[in-house]
Amino acid sequence: MQVSLINYTPNPELTIVAAARSSASQSTIEELRHKLSPRQINDLLKQLLDSGHLSPFEHASFTFSIEGISRVTSHQLVRHRLASYTQQSQRYVPLKEHHYVTPPTMSRQTDLLAKYQRAVENAHELYSQMLEAGIPAEDARYVLPQATETQLVMTMNARELLHACSLRLCLRAQWEIVELFERIKAEVERVAPRLGAELKPKCYRLGHCDEPESCGIFPTLKSKVEAK
Ligand SMILES: Cc1cc2nc3c(=O)[nH]c(=O)nc-3n(C[C@H](O)[C@H](O)[C@H](O)COP(=O)(O)OP(=O)(O)OC[C@H]3O[C@@H](n4cnc5c(N)ncnc54)[C@H](O)[C@@H]3O)c2cc1C
């Protein structure tokens, strides 16, 4: 899997904080942008998050190129509706090379791994035969497994990144989408470290786990109440 930040709002943290400040200031936005110190930016970002005043986070956007994830994971990803996606089409781009994802659980079971690889490769073989027989790629793709790799471009604003990371960095989410969002977080941290540090599972903000079972980082609300 490769994730690269290919574009983003310049000075994303300053943009968010200056926008938030502008609602209650006589200064122009440009003046505010020059006045705010790194310390103030830090404190204001925290204040906005603590108070749940999240709309200013919509002013900073991040565009990622994402390659080598399975169709399982791209399907989960696009459920996040407040983002923009452009995915390589299986209708217009016939697959020449067949790359697919192997879950780590499979890699530990050598017998099953061999069967899994054979099943996927057989599907790919049939796909290629169908293309050669003149079946259009849009129809031949019906035989491709969900393991098939895909690539896409995604643009998400910082508010939606906070939300999606709160769900997808939770260890109850599936390993591949957790890895994807860990890489997304790392890319954001490179250019906006304070914002990047806030991209974390929801339990960090709640102070408890709201899943039926905790991974151990925070207790569930039920066990927290019972312990009192
Ligand atoms: C661990 C896990 C397991 C899951 N299992 C399943 C499953 O079994 N089956 C399944 O179908 N899905 C499943 N999902 C997907 C899940 O139901 C959501 O579709 C996905 O996480 C997108 O989240 P969202 O809807 O909060 O946010 P986004 O689409 O990212 O939207 C962000 C927020 O905007 C608001 N919003 C967006 N659109 C609307 C709207 N139309 N109306 C009102 N408010 C809106 C909501 O407040 C929403 O939380 C799972 C997700 C996770 C993390």
The ligand as a Gaussian input file, in Angstrom:
#p B3LYP/6-31G(d) Opt

LIG

0 1
 C      -15.801000      -0.820000      12.687000
 C      -16.808000      -0.483000      11.615000
 C      -17.702000      -1.442000      11.197000
 C      -18.660000      -1.146000      10.203000
 N      -19.540000      -2.110000       9.810000
 C      -20.472000      -1.834000       8.877000
 C      -21.434000      -2.807000       8.469000
 O      -21.454000      -3.928000       8.945000
 N      -22.340000      -2.476000       7.495000
 C      -22.380000      -1.227000       6.937000
 O      -23.225000      -0.956000       6.086000
 N      -21.482000      -0.284000       7.303000
 C      -20.541000      -0.544000       8.250000
 N      -19.636000       0.415000       8.615000
 C      -19.669000       1.722000       7.922000
 C      -20.410000       2.776000       8.769000
 O      -21.753000       2.411000       8.982000
 C      -20.356000       4.146000       8.063000
 O      -21.034000       4.075000       6.827000
 C      -18.945000       4.621000       7.796000
 O      -18.123000       4.438000       8.933000
 C      -18.976000       6.113000       7.424000
 O      -19.180000       6.837000       8.613000
 P      -20.238000       8.006000       8.818000
 O      -21.524000       7.666000       8.194000
 O      -20.227000       8.470000      10.241000
 O      -19.506000       9.182000       8.210000
 P      -19.298000      10.027000       6.894000
 O      -19.989000       9.522000       5.705000
 O      -17.832000      10.097000       6.922000
 O      -19.996000      11.375000       7.337000
 C      -19.512000      12.173000       8.433000
 C      -20.671000      12.628000       9.273000
 O      -21.485000      13.509000       8.482000
 C      -22.840000      13.343000       8.850000
 N      -23.575000      12.876000       7.665000
 C      -23.034000      12.433000       6.497000
 N      -24.023000      12.132000       5.620000
 C      -25.188000      12.363000       6.273000
 C      -26.559000      12.221000       5.910000
 N      -26.942000      11.757000       4.727000
 N      -27.482000      12.549000       6.820000
 C      -27.136000      13.016000       8.036000
 N      -25.860000      13.166000       8.451000
 C      -24.896000      12.838000       7.581000
 C      -22.881000      12.316000       9.974000
 O      -22.812000      12.998000      11.206000
 C      -21.607000      11.530000       9.762000
 O      -21.122000      10.902000      10.931000
 C      -18.692000       0.152000       9.608000
 C      -17.765000       1.109000      10.039000
 C      -16.831000       0.814000      11.024000
 C      -15.850000       1.887000      11.454000

